[in-house]
Amino acid sequence: MNRAPILIAAACLVAGAAGGYFYATSTAPATPAAEGKSGGEREVLYWVAPMDPSYRRDGPGKSPMGMDLIPVYADEAKSASTGGVQIDPLLVNSIGVRTVAAERRDLTPTIRTVGRIAYDDKGTAHVHVRAPGWIEKLHVRAAGEIVKAGQPLFDVYSPDLITAQAEYLQALAAGRTTLANAAKDRLLGLGLTVADIDSLAARKKPIERLTVRAPISGTVTSLKVSDAARLMPGEPALTVVDLSKVWLIADVFESDMAAVRPGATITARTSTLPGVAVTGTVDHIYPDLDAVTRTNPVRVVLDNRDGRFRPGMFMDVDISRAAIPDVLVVPTSAVIRLGTSDHVIVAEGEGHFLPARVTLGAEADDMVEIRSGLDAGEKVVVAGQFMLDAESSFQGASLRMASPREKEMAEAVETETFTRGKVNSVDIANHMVNVSHDAVEAIGWPAMTMDFPVAPDVDLEEVHEGAMIHFGIGKRSDGRYIITLIHVMGAM
């Protein structure tokens, strides 16, 4: 299992409240020299070059670059070698650190999103006329009125309808059946019902004012006419909607759409109805994705005979997914999300904590699936890992949780001096160059060849082997030097 060599634990556990209690320790039993922190000497394990920690010696001396070697102490060895942090076990509880063991269990994830109540398009009727005319009387006075199927909506006067009725009556009177049937079909096409035509034949006189009736029972949601208003074919006079059923349109993110199927169970809640949870099933998945929000709408039909759902109302929606059997999970509170990677802090016992990079899977019920990076039974920190001082900015916290390499490369360094040299090799992946440079009197360096880390904002695309460069050097907080800028002069 891969443990990322990242000092996240230092950021997560070294808080202002507990700063005085943290101490580094070795895995081996401490020697008297190492224990004598108040007055005794610390045990030196070996000596390393300041510019090249891989250069080790048993005693003090000079590095190949002519610099004094620096000591590495025994009480620093464990944290340096493992990337972890040691805390006095007696202080773990007092600073609020809590752990939970990773376990295997079935996980039933849900897709959480929001939805809105909309009219049922299948229960919507637009009322209009098929011949020009004028409204003589309006029976429905305002939007929001409830009507029954067959109820009068308005009376309309239309010269075209009167002419068509007269033609029908003339054909009947003349006994011209074929012509009468054609005239009857025309009346049906103009909007008269069979009952209207039978009434016309019985009275043998055209109906001057035709009454338009509600095609369905429902609520008038749109009223675009008034008394004496001019009516034209194709322009709806009003709209009636059956609100006994409504649609819940939920917007599902593109990344979750693969897990949504027709028939999936949903649970919806709204602040308008506190404590009420409504269940339903996915009735339809729309074929198009919103190019702006990157969401795909899905439809749920809800019973609304009691009128509690109103079009335009927003709801929180949970869409169930198929259960994932036997997966390794930890509480979501244990995960430290850094944008490019995810980590947890593993408690290894005796006050030692180690960061571990993990790969996450599905989430449900405040638990998250761990696909790699942990084993069942390992304990992870679920409280106390974010003990950062109150004045830390988000960016500062992110840097302290980054790996040593990420942290040191992100550190801003001011240029102290300039020199020039020849590039021997370029390591783009690690952002380093090997340079044979002139003597640097400002910091007491002789002419020599050495590896330099390069600041992350310095572009290495134009730097190549054999190039003659003029470059700036700055000193990091850890005492190591870094190239802060490069000007390519040419090749030697």
N, C-alpha and C positions, 0 to 999 in steps of 0.2 A: 504494500500500500504506500502510495506516494505522500510524503509529508512535505509541504511547501516550506522551504527554508525562509520563512517570513516572520519577522518579529511583530506579528499582530498582537501577540500576548502582551508585549510591552505597552502597546497602545491601549489595549483593553483592560489591563490590570493595574498599570501604574497610574493611579489617580492621585489627585492632590491629597485626598483624605488618608490614603494608605502609603504615600510616598516614603515616609520614614521607616516603614516596616519591611520593605522589599530588600532582599539580599541575594546575591548570587552564591551558588554553592556547587561543589563538585559531587559527582556520583560516588566517588571513593571516599572512605572515611577521612575526615579532615585531620591534618597534622597540627601539632601545637603551633607551628609557625603560622599556619593559615587561620587558626582560631584566634590568634592574638590581635584582634582588630583594634583594641583600645590602646595597646602599647607595644605588642610584639611585631616582628617583621612579617610581611606577607611572603609566602613561598613562591619563588619564581620557577616556573616550569621550563621555559626556554626563552630565547631572544629572537626577534624577527626584524627584518628590514622595514623601515617606515613606508617605503614606496612599493615593497613586494613582500607581503606577509608569508608567501611560500618559502622565502629564504629564511631558514632557521639555524640557530647555533645554540650550543649549550651554555655559552657565557657571553658577556658583553664584547663589543668590537665594532668594526666598521662594515657597512654594506658594500657591495660592488660599486655603488655610486658614491662611496666616500662618506656616507651619513652614519651617525651613531645608531646602533641597534637599540630597540626598545623592548622592555620585558613583558612577558605574558604571565599573569599570576594564576595560581591554582584555583583561587576563589572565583575566577572569571571563566574557568574552563567549561563548566557544564552548560551555561547559557550560550557561550560562544560556539560550542560544538553542536548543540541541539536546536538552537534558535528558540528556546523556551525561557520561562521566567520561574524563579523559585520564590515561594512565599512561605513564611513561617506557618506551618499547619494550624497553629493556635489562633492565627489571625484571619484565616479564610472565612469563617462564619461572621466574624465581627465586621468585615468590610463588605458583606452582602453577597458573597459568591455562592451560587447554588448550582448544582449539577444534576443531570438526568442521564440515564443510560439509554443508548440507542437500542431500539428493539425492532423486531420483525412483526408485522401485522398486516391485515387487509386494510386497504385505503380506498375510500369511496369519495373521489374528488367531485367538486361541483364547479360549474362555470358561473361566476358572479358578474352580473352586468345590470343595466338599467333598461326600463321599457316605458312606453307611454300607451295610454288607452286611446283607441281610435274607433271611428264608426265602422260597423260591419258593412262593407261595400255590397255584400250579397243581400242585405236588408235595406237598401237605399233606393228610393224611387224619385225621379225628377218629373215634375208635372208641367206640361206645356200644351199648347194648342197646335193644330196642324193647318190652320187657316187664319189669315189676318183677321183681327177684330178688336173689340174694346170691352173692358170689364164694366158690366152694368152694376154688379153687386159683389162685394167681397165678404164671404162668410167667415174666413179666418183672418184675424186682425193683426197678429204679431207672431214672430218666431218664438218657439218654445211651447206653443199650444199643442195639446195631445189630440189626435184625431183617430177615428175608427175607419176601417175600410168601408167605402161607399158613402161616407159622410160628405155633404156638399162643401166645396172649397171656394168656388166663385162662379158667377153667371157671366157668360160672354155673349156679346152680339157680334155676328160675323155675316156680312152680306154674301160671302161665298157659300157659307153653310145654308143660308136661306134659299139661294138659287139651286143648290144641289138637292134640297128637300123638295122644291117645286118640281124639278125634273122627275124625281122618283114618283111623286103623286100623279103627275100627268101620264107616266108610263103605266101605272096601275089602272088609272081610269080608262085608258085606251085599250087595256087588256093585252098590252104588248109585254109578255112575260120576259122575253130575252132582254129587252131594254130596261125593264123594271129591275131585273137581277143585276144588271150592270150598274144601274143607278144606286142600288142598295150597297153594292161592293164599294162604290165611291164614298158613300156616307160612312161606311165602316172605316175606310181609310182616313177620313177626315176626323175621326175620333168619336163618332156616335156609337153607342152600344146597341146590341140586338133589341134590348128593352126599349131604348129610345126610338128605334125604327118601327117597332110594333106599335108604340104609342102614336107615332106620326101617322101610320096607316089607319089607325082607328079614328083619329080626329080629322083626317083628311085636310089638314091645314098645317103649313110649316111652323115649326117651333122657332120663335124669334130669338129667344134667349136660351142658350144651351147651358145646362148646369154641369160643371166639371167636378167630378167626385174624387175622393182619396183612393188611390189604387191599393194601398196597404194601410194597416194600423201602425201608428207610430207617432213621432214627435216632429213638428215642423221646425226644421233647423235653418231654413233659408226662405225668406219671403221678399221677392224683388218687385212686387207690383202693389198698386193701391187702386182705390175706386177711380173709374174712368181712365185707367191706364191703357195705353196702346199695347196690343199683344202681337208678336210676330212669330211665325213658325221657327222652331229650332232654338228659341230663347226660353229656358226654363222659368216659369213663373214662381215656382216654389219647390222645395225639396222636403220629402218626408222620409224619416229614418226610423226603422224598428230598433229600439234600444234594449230589447229584451236579451240580445246578445251583443257583445262588443269584442273588439280585437285588442289584444295586448301585443304590441310590436316591440320586441326586444332586440337591441343592437349588440351583436356578438363580435368580438374582435377577430380579425382575420386569423390570428395564430390559434384560436380556439375552435374554428369552424370544423376542423377535421373530426372533432369529438361530438358534434351535434348531429342527431338523427331525428327524422320525423317520428313522433310517438314518445320522445324523451319527456320525462316528468319534470315539471317546473313548479317552483314555489315562489309566490310573489307577495310582497308586503308594501304598504304605503303608510306614510305618517298621517295621512287623512283618516285612516282606520287603524289606530294603534292596537296592537295585540291580535290583529286579524291576519292570518296567513291563508292565502288562496292557492289551491293546487290546480293544475291543468296539464295538458300535453301539447307538445309542439305539433301544430297542424300543418304548417307549410314553411319551407325555407326559400326565401326569395333568391332569384338567380343572380342578381347584381350586387356588387360590392361598392360601398360608398368610397369614391376615390379620395375624398378629403379626410374623413374620419377613420378610414380603413376598417370599417365595420360592415357586417352583413346582417340585414334584418331577418328575424324569424317571427312567425305568427302563432299566437295562441288564442283560441276562442274561449271566452269566459261567459258564464251565465250571468245575466244582469237583470233578471225579472224584478228584483227588489230595488233596482235603480241606484245601487251604491257606487258603481263605477261611472265616472263621468269622463267623456272624451277630453283629452288634454292632460289628464292626471298622470303623474309619474309614479313608477313603482320600482322597487328593488327586486331583481329577479335572480333566482338560483336555478340553473339548469343541471340536472343530474347527469353524470357520466357512468359508464360501466365501472364496476369495482375492480381495483388492481390487487390481486391476491399476493400475500406473503412478500411484502417489500420492507426494506429497512427505513425506519423513520426516526426523526428527532423533532422536538418542538420548533416551530418557525422562529421563536425568539432566540434560538441558539445560533442562527445563521448570521454571519457578518457579510453583507453584500457590498462589494467594492466596485461594482460596475463591470469590470472585465473578468472578475472571478468571485467565487464565494468561499467563505472559510468558516470553520468552527474552532473553538478552543477546547482541546482535549485535556481532561484532568487525569494525569498519570499517577497520582498518588503522592503522599508525603509533601504536598504543597507545590508540586511541579506541574506546570501547565505548558502545553505545546500546541502551536497552531497547526491546523490541517486544512489543506485545500480540498473541497468537496465538489461533486457534480450533483446538481439538484434535479428532481423530477416533479411529479404532480404534488399539489397541495390540497389539504382538506382538513377541516376541524382543527385548525391551528397546528397541524403537523405537516411536515414536508418530507418527501421521499429523497433518500440519499442513494444515488446510483453508484458512486465510487468515492473513496477517500476515508471511509469509516468501516468498522466491523461491529457486528451486534455485541452489545455488552459494554462497549467503550463509553465512558462518561464524558459528556460535553457540558460546557458552562452555559446556563440559560439565564443567569442574572449576575451582574457585576462586570461583564465584559466591556461595558460602555461607560466605565467610570472615568470620564474625561472632565477636566476642569471646566467650570461654567463659562469661561471666557474664550474657550477654544472655538475657532471658526470651523465650519464644515471642511474647508480645504485643509486646515491644519490637522484635523482629526484624520482625514484620509491619508495624509502623508505619514502620520505616525503609525497607521495600520498597514502601510505598504511594506514591501520587502526591503531589506537593507540596500539592495541594488537600486530599486525604484526610488527609495528615499534619498540616497546619496546623489543620484543623478538629477533628482528634481530640485535639489538644494541650490538656491541662487548664490553664485560666487562672483565677486568683483575681481576684475583684472588687476594684478599687482605689478606685472612687468612683462616685457616683450623680448623675444629672441627669434632666431631663425634656425632652420635645420632641414634635413633631407628625410623624406618619408620612406621608411623601409617596408612597411606593410600597413594595411588598413583592415580592421575588423568591424565591418558594418553592423553585424548582429549584436555585438557587445559595445558598439560605439567607442572603439579604442583605436589608437594608432601607435606604431612604433617609430620613433624619430631619433635620428642622430643629430643632436643640436649643439650649438655653440655654448661657450661658457656663459653662465647667468650670474653676473656679479651681484645683482640686487639681493639674491637669496643664497649666495655662496656656493653655487654649483659649478663644477668644472665641466668642460665639454665631455659629453658622454652619450651613449645610446640607451634608450629606456622606453618602456610602455607608458603611454598616457591615456587615462580616461578622458573622454571629450564631452563637454556639456551637451545636453539633449537638444538645445536650440541651434547647435552648430551643424550645418549641412556638410556631409561627407561625400556627397555625390561627385564633386569635382576633385576630390583628394584621391590621388592614386600613387602607387609605388613609383619611387624615383622623383616625385615632385619636390621642388624646393619651396618651402613655405615660410611665411612670417607669421608667428602665432603669439597669442597672449596667454599668460599663465595666472591662475588664481588659486588661493588656498582654501580648502573646505574646512568645515568646523572640526572634522576628525584629524586635521593636520596633513592630509594628503593633498597633492597638487593636481589640478585639472586644467585642460586646455579650454579657454573661454571663447576664443575666436581664432579663425584661420584665414589667411590670405595666400592663395596659391600664386607663387611667383614664376614658376616654370620648372623644367627638368634639368638635372645636372648632367 
